């Protein structure tokens, strides 16, 4: 008779329902109004930036841009659980996390405008720049964690990518080495249900993405990615575990991409409006705002002041970005090589100071 060699279950955590009502007892930090207002304000600021970035792209003043609309709770929740000892390794939709970690609005605009100076962060200089290639940042995070272990440095690496990245070999290879070497990495998957035009069910037959961690010997969990309280709580627990030398963990954040994949995409070609409309009822800002109103007396005046403040900050950053003189063409070589190969050096001379 066969015997059972192994078994597993995947837990999914949430603390607020779709209308902002608590599900059971809230974590201690989530009973503090100031903390919740800070999380909500960060999400509103992220959405305000997002809206302006799209407007700039549509008018030819910004490059191709990846919106985080409807996914703000993931970036803000992840970053708010991190410390200065941790290293953030983002993909291209973590604007909220970058802002929380100290990247400025001006730097984000510069980056998405094609200016390398946008990656030269004045703060959080240990964090990695945006990674556009899908999944290639996973091995980077494993390398960061290995370096931390070898040098005896505190903290962990936190790497984020979308659900489509879990179909790439980089993802499995990085998780495997993290499990085998017991490295402090928290893998965060933003399962927004769409890898450009490929739906979640077209990516994998696995019932969850979190369970993909099991084969690598690390735990995997799901969290409601529209619940910023749950995201912060679960990421915080995973980081505490990693920092204590107990190894990596995979967190699958369940969300939905309310906008296009990027400004180069038209999502109406491959999904129905009714599907998108249904998910607008689950989005994270409404959820936390409802909770603040019901539990902490958040008023219409509070909301309007926050919106005005965020708009003012974003508009000021926009003015600074648009007034920034572009770098000369040769700047594209300046941070690429310590010593340029002969063929690149020839191009460098050809471009000159232009």
Short mmCIF file of the C-alpha atoms (twelve columns), coordinates in Angstrom:
data_MODEL
# 
_entry.id   MODEL 
# 
loop_
_atom_site.group_PDB 
_atom_site.id 
_atom_site.type_symbol 
_atom_site.label_atom_id 
_atom_site.label_alt_id 
_atom_site.label_comp_id 
_atom_site.label_asym_id 
_atom_site.label_seq_id 
_atom_site.Cartn_x 
_atom_site.Cartn_y 
_atom_site.Cartn_z 
_atom_site.pdbx_PDB_model_num 
ATOM 1   C CA . UNK A 1   0.000   0.000  0.000   1 
ATOM 2   C CA . UNK A 2   1.290   3.506  -0.787  1 
ATOM 3   C CA . UNK A 3   2.040   5.837  2.095   1 
ATOM 4   C CA . UNK A 4   1.722   9.585  2.178   1 
ATOM 5   C CA . UNK A 5   5.111   11.255 1.783   1 
ATOM 6   C CA . UNK A 6   4.078   14.884 2.236   1 
ATOM 7   C CA . UNK A 7   1.129   17.234 2.453   1 
ATOM 8   C CA . UNK A 8   0.511   20.953 2.546   1 
ATOM 9   C CA . UNK A 9   -2.142  23.622 2.870   1 
ATOM 10  C CA . UNK A 10  -2.159  27.254 1.750   1 
ATOM 11  C CA . UNK A 11  -3.621  29.830 4.115   1 
ATOM 12  C CA . UNK A 12  -5.164  33.104 2.928   1 
ATOM 13  C CA . UNK A 13  -5.263  36.076 5.308   1 
ATOM 14  C CA . UNK A 14  -7.552  39.120 5.400   1 
ATOM 15  C CA . UNK A 15  -8.541  41.572 8.118   1 
ATOM 16  C CA . UNK A 16  -11.006 43.857 6.287   1 
ATOM 17  C CA . UNK A 17  -13.836 42.744 4.047   1 
ATOM 18  C CA . UNK A 18  -14.713 44.446 0.778   1 
ATOM 19  C CA . UNK A 19  -16.622 47.273 2.507   1 
ATOM 20  C CA . UNK A 20  -14.017 47.848 5.214   1 
ATOM 21  C CA . UNK A 21  -15.539 45.897 8.099   1 
ATOM 22  C CA . UNK A 22  -13.091 43.990 10.320  1 
ATOM 23  C CA . UNK A 23  -12.850 40.234 9.904   1 
ATOM 24  C CA . UNK A 24  -12.048 39.071 13.423  1 
ATOM 25  C CA . UNK A 25  -9.518  40.880 15.599  1 
ATOM 26  C CA . UNK A 26  -7.267  43.410 13.917  1 
ATOM 27  C CA . UNK A 27  -3.497  43.390 14.496  1 
ATOM 28  C CA . UNK A 28  -2.359  45.804 17.183  1 
ATOM 29  C CA . UNK A 29  -0.882  48.301 14.703  1 
ATOM 30  C CA . UNK A 30  -4.184  48.431 12.813  1 
ATOM 31  C CA . UNK A 31  -6.013  49.802 15.855  1 
ATOM 32  C CA . UNK A 32  -3.915  52.958 15.705  1 
ATOM 33  C CA . UNK A 33  -5.611  55.707 13.709  1 
ATOM 34  C CA . UNK A 34  -2.346  57.495 12.879  1 
ATOM 35  C CA . UNK A 35  -0.860  54.347 11.344  1 
ATOM 36  C CA . UNK A 36  -3.967  53.678 9.278   1 
ATOM 37  C CA . UNK A 37  -4.096  57.295 8.078   1 
ATOM 38  C CA . UNK A 38  -0.435  57.052 7.049   1 
ATOM 39  C CA . UNK A 39  -1.138  53.882 5.055   1 
ATOM 40  C CA . UNK A 40  -4.224  55.403 3.450   1 
ATOM 41  C CA . UNK A 41  -2.406  58.651 2.642   1 
ATOM 42  C CA . UNK A 42  0.408   56.711 0.978   1 
ATOM 43  C CA . UNK A 43  -2.068  54.838 -1.206  1 
ATOM 44  C CA . UNK A 44  -3.849  58.058 -2.195  1 
ATOM 45  C CA . UNK A 45  -0.518  59.703 -3.034  1 
ATOM 46  C CA . UNK A 46  0.421   56.680 -5.135  1 
ATOM 47  C CA . UNK A 47  -2.837  56.844 -7.076  1 
ATOM 48  C CA . UNK A 48  -2.469  60.594 -7.599  1 
ATOM 49  C CA . UNK A 49  1.030   60.078 -8.990  1 
ATOM 50  C CA . UNK A 50  -0.241  57.223 -11.138 1 
ATOM 51  C CA . UNK A 51  -2.977  59.339 -12.697 1 
ATOM 52  C CA . UNK A 52  -0.544  62.157 -13.471 1 
ATOM 53  C CA . UNK A 53  2.018   59.783 -14.957 1 
ATOM 54  C CA . UNK A 54  -0.567  58.393 -17.366 1 
ATOM 55  C CA . UNK A 55  -1.633  61.923 -18.360 1 
ATOM 56  C CA . UNK A 56  1.989   62.878 -19.030 1 
ATOM 57  C CA . UNK A 57  2.538   59.762 -21.131 1 
ATOM 58  C CA . UNK A 58  -0.587  60.421 -23.174 1 
ATOM 59  C CA . UNK A 59  0.707   63.909 -23.989 1 
ATOM 60  C CA . UNK A 60  4.180   62.717 -24.972 1 
ATOM 61  C CA . UNK A 61  5.930   63.952 -21.835 1 
ATOM 62  C CA . UNK A 62  6.695   60.547 -20.293 1 
ATOM 63  C CA . UNK A 63  7.708   57.163 -21.626 1 
ATOM 64  C CA . UNK A 64  5.725   53.925 -21.555 1 
ATOM 65  C CA . UNK A 65  4.365   53.598 -18.030 1 
ATOM 66  C CA . UNK A 66  3.003   50.716 -15.908 1 
ATOM 67  C CA . UNK A 67  0.021   51.715 -13.789 1 
ATOM 68  C CA . UNK A 68  -0.509  50.421 -10.242 1 
ATOM 69  C CA . UNK A 69  -4.214  51.290 -10.248 1 
ATOM 70  C CA . UNK A 70  -6.054  48.998 -7.834  1 
ATOM 71  C CA . UNK A 71  -2.825  47.492 -6.493  1 
ATOM 72  C CA . UNK A 72  -1.666  50.280 -4.188  1 
ATOM 73  C CA . UNK A 73  -2.172  48.215 -1.026  1 
ATOM 74  C CA . UNK A 74  0.525   45.770 -2.091  1 
ATOM 75  C CA . UNK A 75  3.310   48.288 -2.572  1 
ATOM 76  C CA . UNK A 76  2.422   50.324 0.505   1 
ATOM 77  C CA . UNK A 77  1.757   47.257 2.652   1 
ATOM 78  C CA . UNK A 78  5.049   45.616 1.693   1 
ATOM 79  C CA . UNK A 79  7.207   48.714 2.188   1 
ATOM 80  C CA . UNK A 80  5.576   49.657 5.487   1 
ATOM 81  C CA . UNK A 81  6.644   46.283 6.905   1 
ATOM 82  C CA . UNK A 82  10.292  46.813 5.940   1 
ATOM 83  C CA . UNK A 83  13.154  48.467 7.816   1 
ATOM 84  C CA . UNK A 84  16.231  50.364 6.646   1 
ATOM 85  C CA . UNK A 85  18.258  47.139 6.976   1 
ATOM 86  C CA . UNK A 86  16.142  45.459 4.301   1 
ATOM 87  C CA . UNK A 87  16.744  45.763 0.563   1 
ATOM 88  C CA . UNK A 88  13.869  46.286 -1.841  1 
ATOM 89  C CA . UNK A 89  14.091  44.659 -5.287  1 
ATOM 90  C CA . UNK A 90  11.086  45.873 -7.322  1 
ATOM 91  C CA . UNK A 91  9.587   45.139 -10.672 1 
ATOM 92  C CA . UNK A 92  7.809   47.922 -12.565 1 
ATOM 93  C CA . UNK A 93  4.557   48.446 -10.640 1 
ATOM 94  C CA . UNK A 94  5.754   49.179 -7.101  1 
ATOM 95  C CA . UNK A 95  5.480   52.972 -7.119  1 
ATOM 96  C CA . UNK A 96  3.781   52.998 -3.720  1 
ATOM 97  C CA . UNK A 97  6.561   50.963 -2.151  1 
ATOM 98  C CA . UNK A 98  9.256   53.149 -3.663  1 
ATOM 99  C CA . UNK A 99  7.594   56.325 -2.421  1 
ATOM 100 C CA . UNK A 100 7.253   54.854 1.079   1 
ATOM 101 C CA . UNK A 101 10.930  53.847 1.016   1 
ATOM 102 C CA . UNK A 102 12.006  57.412 0.234   1 
ATOM 103 C CA . UNK A 103 12.205  57.577 -3.555  1 
ATOM 104 C CA . UNK A 104 10.919  61.025 -4.529  1 
ATOM 105 C CA . UNK A 105 8.143   61.840 -6.948  1 
ATOM 106 C CA . UNK A 106 10.663  63.732 -9.060  1 
ATOM 107 C CA . UNK A 107 12.915  60.673 -9.255  1 
ATOM 108 C CA . UNK A 108 10.011  58.475 -10.348 1 
ATOM 109 C CA . UNK A 109 9.033   60.933 -13.060 1 
ATOM 110 C CA . UNK A 110 12.635  61.122 -14.258 1 
ATOM 111 C CA . UNK A 111 12.930  57.347 -14.436 1 
ATOM 112 C CA . UNK A 112 9.709   56.874 -16.402 1 
ATOM 113 C CA . UNK A 113 10.779  59.775 -18.588 1 
ATOM 114 C CA . UNK A 114 13.853  57.805 -19.627 1 
ATOM 115 C CA . UNK A 115 16.365  59.689 -17.487 1 
ATOM 116 C CA . UNK A 116 18.863  57.487 -15.639 1 
ATOM 117 C CA . UNK A 117 19.118  60.077 -12.877 1 
ATOM 118 C CA . UNK A 118 15.743  58.812 -11.721 1 
ATOM 119 C CA . UNK A 119 17.527  55.678 -10.464 1 
ATOM 120 C CA . UNK A 120 20.104  57.644 -8.478  1 
ATOM 121 C CA . UNK A 121 17.995  57.728 -5.323  1 
ATOM 122 C CA . UNK A 122 18.850  60.362 -2.737  1 
ATOM 123 C CA . UNK A 123 17.420  58.020 -0.070  1 
ATOM 124 C CA . UNK A 124 17.147  54.226 0.236   1 
ATOM 125 C CA . UNK A 125 20.288  53.901 -1.842  1 
ATOM 126 C CA . UNK A 126 20.542  50.220 -0.953  1 
ATOM 127 C CA . UNK A 127 17.332  49.521 -2.868  1 
ATOM 128 C CA . UNK A 128 17.503  48.270 -6.446  1 
ATOM 129 C CA . UNK A 129 16.176  50.220 -9.438  1 
ATOM 130 C CA . UNK A 130 13.040  49.206 -11.288 1 
ATOM 131 C CA . UNK A 131 13.427  45.911 -13.141 1 
ATOM 132 C CA . UNK A 132 11.630  45.797 -16.497 1 
ATOM 133 C CA . UNK A 133 12.642  42.274 -17.697 1 
ATOM 134 C CA . UNK A 134 10.138  39.818 -16.268 1 
ATOM 135 C CA . UNK A 135 11.464  37.747 -13.321 1 
ATOM 136 C CA . UNK A 136 15.161  38.580 -13.683 1 
ATOM 137 C CA . UNK A 137 15.070  40.376 -10.321 1 
ATOM 138 C CA . UNK A 138 14.454  37.133 -8.365  1 
ATOM 139 C CA . UNK A 139 18.073  35.925 -8.619  1 
ATOM 140 C CA . UNK A 140 19.197  39.463 -7.750  1 
ATOM 141 C CA . UNK A 141 17.281  39.234 -4.472  1 
ATOM 142 C CA . UNK A 142 18.808  35.833 -3.712  1 
ATOM 143 C CA . UNK A 143 22.242  37.341 -4.335  1 
ATOM 144 C CA . UNK A 144 21.511  40.233 -1.980  1 
ATOM 145 C CA . UNK A 145 20.453  37.795 0.736   1 
ATOM 146 C CA . UNK A 146 23.528  35.619 0.223   1 
ATOM 147 C CA . UNK A 147 25.752  38.686 0.563   1 
ATOM 148 C CA . UNK A 148 23.975  39.654 3.768   1 
ATOM 149 C CA . UNK A 149 24.523  36.204 5.241   1 
ATOM 150 C CA . UNK A 150 28.192  36.106 4.260   1 
ATOM 151 C CA . UNK A 151 28.877  39.589 5.618   1 
ATOM 152 C CA . UNK A 152 26.764  39.157 8.738   1 
ATOM 153 C CA . UNK A 153 24.577  42.111 7.802   1 
ATOM 154 C CA . UNK A 154 21.093  42.424 9.303   1 
ATOM 155 C CA . UNK A 155 17.894  42.543 7.304   1 
ATOM 156 C CA . UNK A 156 16.413  40.671 4.383   1 
ATOM 157 C CA . UNK A 157 15.723  41.083 0.674   1 
ATOM 158 C CA . UNK A 158 12.168  41.697 -0.498  1 
ATOM 159 C CA . UNK A 159 11.454  41.061 -4.161  1 
ATOM 160 C CA . UNK A 160 8.166   41.762 -5.966  1 
ATOM 161 C CA . UNK A 161 6.854   40.639 -9.341  1 
ATOM 162 C CA . UNK A 162 3.586   39.879 -11.081 1 
ATOM 163 C CA . UNK A 163 1.829   36.547 -11.532 1 
ATOM 164 C CA . UNK A 164 3.282   36.124 -15.020 1 
ATOM 165 C CA . UNK A 165 6.789   36.075 -13.558 1 
ATOM 166 C CA . UNK A 166 6.027   32.794 -11.779 1 
ATOM 167 C CA . UNK A 167 6.155   31.072 -15.179 1 
ATOM 168 C CA . UNK A 168 9.813   31.987 -15.662 1 
ATOM 169 C CA . UNK A 169 12.807  29.854 -14.764 1 
ATOM 170 C CA . UNK A 170 14.415  32.735 -12.864 1 
ATOM 171 C CA . UNK A 171 11.611  32.500 -10.308 1 
ATOM 172 C CA . UNK A 172 12.070  28.796 -9.608  1 
ATOM 173 C CA . UNK A 173 15.855  28.950 -9.620  1 
ATOM 174 C CA . UNK A 174 15.927  31.804 -7.122  1 
ATOM 175 C CA . UNK A 175 13.415  30.118 -4.816  1 
ATOM 176 C CA . UNK A 176 15.321  26.856 -5.005  1 
ATOM 177 C CA . UNK A 177 18.620  28.418 -3.925  1 
ATOM 178 C CA . UNK A 178 16.873  30.402 -1.179  1 
ATOM 179 C CA . UNK A 179 15.383  27.188 0.154   1 
ATOM 180 C CA . UNK A 180 18.566  25.142 -0.204  1 
ATOM 181 C CA . UNK A 181 20.787  27.786 1.412   1 
ATOM 182 C CA . UNK A 182 18.236  29.110 3.910   1 
ATOM 183 C CA . UNK A 183 18.525  32.705 2.689   1 
ATOM 184 C CA . UNK A 184 16.521  35.678 4.044   1 
ATOM 185 C CA . UNK A 185 14.313  36.526 1.079   1 
ATOM 186 C CA . UNK A 186 10.617  37.354 1.002   1 
ATOM 187 C CA . UNK A 187 9.148   36.696 -2.448  1 
ATOM 188 C CA . UNK A 188 6.019   38.767 -3.098  1 
ATOM 189 C CA . UNK A 189 3.796   37.944 -6.052  1 
ATOM 190 C CA . UNK A 190 1.254   40.541 -7.110  1 
ATOM 191 C CA . UNK A 191 -1.360  38.216 -8.569  1 
ATOM 192 C CA . UNK A 192 -3.368  40.845 -10.421 1 
ATOM 193 C CA . UNK A 193 -4.918  38.075 -12.565 1 
ATOM 194 C CA . UNK A 194 -3.392  39.184 -15.877 1 
ATOM 195 C CA . UNK A 195 0.087   38.762 -17.392 1 
ATOM 196 C CA . UNK A 196 -0.471  41.353 -20.113 1 
ATOM 197 C CA . UNK A 197 -3.258  39.601 -22.061 1 
ATOM 198 C CA . UNK A 198 -2.816  36.114 -20.549 1 
ATOM 199 C CA . UNK A 199 -5.248  35.403 -17.691 1 
ATOM 200 C CA . UNK A 200 -4.151  33.759 -14.463 1 
ATOM 201 C CA . UNK A 201 -5.696  30.427 -15.453 1 
ATOM 202 C CA . UNK A 202 -3.689  30.462 -18.673 1 
ATOM 203 C CA . UNK A 203 -0.424  30.753 -16.758 1 
ATOM 204 C CA . UNK A 204 -0.528  27.615 -14.644 1 
ATOM 205 C CA . UNK A 205 -2.738  24.713 -13.582 1 
ATOM 206 C CA . UNK A 206 -1.682  25.193 -9.947  1 
ATOM 207 C CA . UNK A 207 -4.599  26.081 -7.692  1 
ATOM 208 C CA . UNK A 208 -2.511  28.826 -6.077  1 
ATOM 209 C CA . UNK A 209 0.752   30.536 -6.902  1 
ATOM 210 C CA . UNK A 210 1.771   30.355 -3.245  1 
ATOM 211 C CA . UNK A 211 2.028   26.585 -3.389  1 
ATOM 212 C CA . UNK A 212 4.912   26.861 -5.851  1 
ATOM 213 C CA . UNK A 213 7.131   27.585 -2.846  1 
ATOM 214 C CA . UNK A 214 6.527   24.155 -1.356  1 
ATOM 215 C CA . UNK A 215 8.729   22.337 -3.882  1 
ATOM 216 C CA . UNK A 216 11.621  24.621 -2.888  1 
ATOM 217 C CA . UNK A 217 11.275  23.913 0.807   1 
ATOM 218 C CA . UNK A 218 9.957   27.300 1.857   1 
ATOM 219 C CA . UNK A 219 6.474   28.263 3.090   1 
ATOM 220 C CA . UNK A 220 3.903   29.861 0.825   1 
ATOM 221 C CA . UNK A 221 0.816   31.859 1.799   1 
ATOM 222 C CA . UNK A 222 -1.875  33.974 0.192   1 
ATOM 223 C CA . UNK A 223 -3.082  37.351 1.399   1 
ATOM 224 C CA . UNK A 224 -5.886  39.630 0.255   1 
ATOM 225 C CA . UNK A 225 -3.852  42.149 -1.715  1 
ATOM 226 C CA . UNK A 226 -6.645  44.733 -1.507  1 
ATOM 227 C CA . UNK A 227 -6.329  44.788 2.285   1 
ATOM 228 C CA . UNK A 228 -3.289  46.892 3.213   1 
ATOM 229 C CA . UNK A 229 -3.568  45.812 6.852   1 
ATOM 230 C CA . UNK A 230 -3.318  42.155 5.895   1 
ATOM 231 C CA . UNK A 231 -0.435  42.774 3.493   1 
ATOM 232 C CA . UNK A 232 1.583   44.635 6.110   1 
ATOM 233 C CA . UNK A 233 0.850   42.041 8.792   1 
ATOM 234 C CA . UNK A 234 1.801   39.006 6.700   1 
ATOM 235 C CA . UNK A 235 4.885   40.607 5.146   1 
ATOM 236 C CA . UNK A 236 5.994   41.726 8.607   1 
ATOM 237 C CA . UNK A 237 5.686   38.161 9.881   1 
ATOM 238 C CA . UNK A 238 7.628   36.817 6.893   1 
ATOM 239 C CA . UNK A 239 10.379  39.387 7.419   1 
ATOM 240 C CA . UNK A 240 10.630  38.649 11.132  1 
ATOM 241 C CA . UNK A 241 11.074  35.004 10.245  1 
ATOM 242 C CA . UNK A 242 13.721  35.766 7.592   1 
ATOM 243 C CA . UNK A 243 15.692  38.109 9.830   1 
ATOM 244 C CA . UNK A 244 15.741  35.431 12.538  1 
ATOM 245 C CA . UNK A 245 17.588  33.060 10.197  1 
ATOM 246 C CA . UNK A 246 14.589  30.869 9.402   1 
ATOM 247 C CA . UNK A 247 14.799  31.366 5.660   1 
ATOM 248 C CA . UNK A 248 12.630  32.580 2.833   1 
ATOM 249 C CA . UNK A 249 8.908   32.727 2.216   1 
ATOM 250 C CA . UNK A 250 6.557   33.308 -0.719  1 
ATOM 251 C CA . UNK A 251 3.532   35.590 -0.299  1 
ATOM 252 C CA . UNK A 252 0.914   35.667 -3.054  1 
ATOM 253 C CA . UNK A 253 -1.094  38.901 -2.896  1 
ATOM 254 C CA . UNK A 254 -4.491  38.535 -4.549  1 
ATOM 255 C CA . UNK A 255 -5.425  41.718 -6.398  1 
ATOM 256 C CA . UNK A 256 -6.687  42.915 -9.772  1 
ATOM 257 C CA . UNK A 257 -5.214  45.137 -12.462 1 
ATOM 258 C CA . UNK A 258 -7.906  47.770 -12.973 1 
ATOM 259 C CA . UNK A 259 -6.036  49.491 -15.806 1 
ATOM 260 C CA . UNK A 260 -4.061  48.450 -18.844 1 
ATOM 261 C CA . UNK A 261 -0.868  46.430 -18.451 1 
ATOM 262 C CA . UNK A 262 1.073   49.530 -19.501 1 
ATOM 263 C CA . UNK A 263 0.250   52.610 -21.520 1 
ATOM 264 C CA . UNK A 264 1.277   50.573 -24.595 1 
ATOM 265 C CA . UNK A 265 -1.589  48.144 -23.945 1 
ATOM 266 C CA . UNK A 266 -5.344  48.205 -24.545 1 
ATOM 267 C CA . UNK A 267 -6.931  45.776 -22.092 1 
ATOM 268 C CA . UNK A 268 -10.384 46.168 -23.652 1 
ATOM 269 C CA . UNK A 269 -9.194  43.843 -26.435 1 
ATOM 270 C CA . UNK A 270 -8.999  40.831 -24.145 1 
ATOM 271 C CA . UNK A 271 -11.264 41.301 -21.121 1 
ATOM 272 C CA . UNK A 272 -14.858 42.340 -20.542 1 
ATOM 273 C CA . UNK A 273 -15.886 45.645 -18.974 1 
ATOM 274 C CA . UNK A 274 -18.208 43.807 -16.604 1 
ATOM 275 C CA . UNK A 275 -15.278 41.903 -15.116 1 
ATOM 276 C CA . UNK A 276 -13.336 45.095 -14.474 1 
ATOM 277 C CA . UNK A 277 -16.379 46.863 -13.029 1 
ATOM 278 C CA . UNK A 278 -16.918 44.083 -10.520 1 
ATOM 279 C CA . UNK A 279 -13.364 44.444 -9.246  1 
ATOM 280 C CA . UNK A 280 -13.762 48.184 -8.727  1 
ATOM 281 C CA . UNK A 281 -15.986 47.208 -5.794  1 
ATOM 282 C CA . UNK A 282 -13.021 45.449 -4.147  1 
ATOM 283 C CA . UNK A 283 -10.291 48.049 -4.627  1 
ATOM 284 C CA . UNK A 284 -8.097  48.960 -1.645  1 
ATOM 285 C CA . UNK A 285 -8.649  52.694 -1.199  1 
ATOM 286 C CA . UNK A 286 -12.422 52.433 -0.779  1 
ATOM 287 C CA . UNK A 287 -11.947 49.590 1.673   1 
ATOM 288 C CA . UNK A 288 -9.611  51.411 4.039   1 
ATOM 289 C CA . UNK A 289 -11.441 54.729 3.681   1 
ATOM 290 C CA . UNK A 290 -14.701 53.059 4.722   1 
ATOM 291 C CA . UNK A 291 -12.937 51.575 7.726   1 
ATOM 292 C CA . UNK A 292 -11.475 54.946 8.723   1 
ATOM 293 C CA . UNK A 293 -14.884 56.594 8.435   1 
ATOM 294 C CA . UNK A 294 -16.677 53.925 10.453  1 
ATOM 295 C CA . UNK A 295 -14.021 53.341 13.104  1 
ATOM 296 C CA . UNK A 296 -11.908 56.486 13.412  1 
ATOM 297 C CA . UNK A 297 -14.172 59.366 12.389  1 
ATOM 298 C CA . UNK A 298 -12.510 60.151 9.069   1 
ATOM 299 C CA . UNK A 299 -14.464 63.062 7.608   1 
ATOM 300 C CA . UNK A 300 -15.208 64.517 4.198   1 
ATOM 301 C CA . UNK A 301 -12.998 67.452 5.143   1 
ATOM 302 C CA . UNK A 302 -10.130 65.071 6.016   1 
ATOM 303 C CA . UNK A 303 -10.534 63.399 2.639   1 
ATOM 304 C CA . UNK A 304 -10.611 66.640 0.672   1 
ATOM 305 C CA . UNK A 305 -7.547  67.982 2.474   1 
ATOM 306 C CA . UNK A 306 -5.614  64.806 1.718   1 
ATOM 307 C CA . UNK A 307 -6.581  64.921 -1.952  1 
ATOM 308 C CA . UNK A 308 -5.530  68.566 -2.229  1 
ATOM 309 C CA . UNK A 309 -2.225  67.887 -0.485  1 
ATOM 310 C CA . UNK A 310 -1.384  64.926 -2.728  1 
ATOM 311 C CA . UNK A 311 -2.337  66.822 -5.867  1 
ATOM 312 C CA . UNK A 312 -0.191  69.790 -4.811  1 
ATOM 313 C CA . UNK A 313 2.841   67.538 -4.167  1 
ATOM 314 C CA . UNK A 314 2.447   65.703 -7.468  1 
ATOM 315 C CA . UNK A 315 1.956   68.903 -9.470  1 
ATOM 316 C CA . UNK A 316 5.054   70.454 -7.885  1 
ATOM 317 C CA . UNK A 317 7.084   67.346 -8.720  1 
ATOM 318 C CA . UNK A 318 5.718   67.434 -12.264 1 
ATOM 319 C CA . UNK A 319 6.851   71.035 -12.698 1 
ATOM 320 C CA . UNK A 320 10.320  70.143 -11.433 1 
ATOM 321 C CA . UNK A 321 10.526  67.142 -13.755 1 
ATOM 322 C CA . UNK A 322 9.406   69.085 -16.821 1 
ATOM 323 C CA . UNK A 323 11.850  71.885 -16.033 1 
ATOM 324 C CA . UNK A 324 14.803  69.493 -15.714 1 
ATOM 325 C CA . UNK A 325 17.140  69.794 -18.674 1 
ATOM 326 C CA . UNK A 326 17.722  66.419 -20.359 1 
ATOM 327 C CA . UNK A 327 21.104  64.794 -20.129 1 
ATOM 328 C CA . UNK A 328 23.280  64.663 -23.269 1 
ATOM 329 C CA . UNK A 329 23.006  61.529 -25.396 1 
ATOM 330 C CA . UNK A 330 26.382  60.275 -24.185 1 
ATOM 331 C CA . UNK A 331 24.874  59.868 -20.675 1 
ATOM 332 C CA . UNK A 332 23.475  56.519 -21.817 1 
ATOM 333 C CA . UNK A 333 27.015  55.124 -21.592 1 
ATOM 334 C CA . UNK A 334 28.082  56.748 -18.329 1 
ATOM 335 C CA . UNK A 335 26.694  54.156 -15.912 1 
ATOM 336 C CA . UNK A 336 26.778  51.140 -18.210 1 
ATOM 337 C CA . UNK A 337 30.465  50.193 -18.200 1 
ATOM 338 C CA . UNK A 338 33.428  50.792 -15.890 1 
ATOM 339 C CA . UNK A 339 35.497  50.683 -19.070 1 
ATOM 340 C CA . UNK A 340 33.688  50.686 -22.376 1 
ATOM 341 C CA . UNK A 341 34.492  47.933 -24.909 1 
ATOM 342 C CA . UNK A 342 36.085  49.121 -28.126 1 
ATOM 343 C CA . UNK A 343 32.896  49.063 -30.192 1 
ATOM 344 C CA . UNK A 344 30.959  50.958 -27.519 1 
ATOM 345 C CA . UNK A 345 33.832  53.407 -27.066 1 
ATOM 346 C CA . UNK A 346 33.597  54.167 -30.784 1 
ATOM 347 C CA . UNK A 347 29.902  54.930 -30.389 1 
ATOM 348 C CA . UNK A 348 30.719  57.056 -27.381 1 
ATOM 349 C CA . UNK A 349 33.089  59.162 -29.477 1 
ATOM 350 C CA . UNK A 350 30.559  59.363 -32.275 1 
ATOM 351 C CA . UNK A 351 27.854  60.650 -29.943 1 
ATOM 352 C CA . UNK A 352 30.296  63.061 -28.292 1 
ATOM 353 C CA . UNK A 353 28.657  65.647 -26.096 1 
ATOM 354 C CA . UNK A 354 25.450  65.695 -28.049 1 
# 
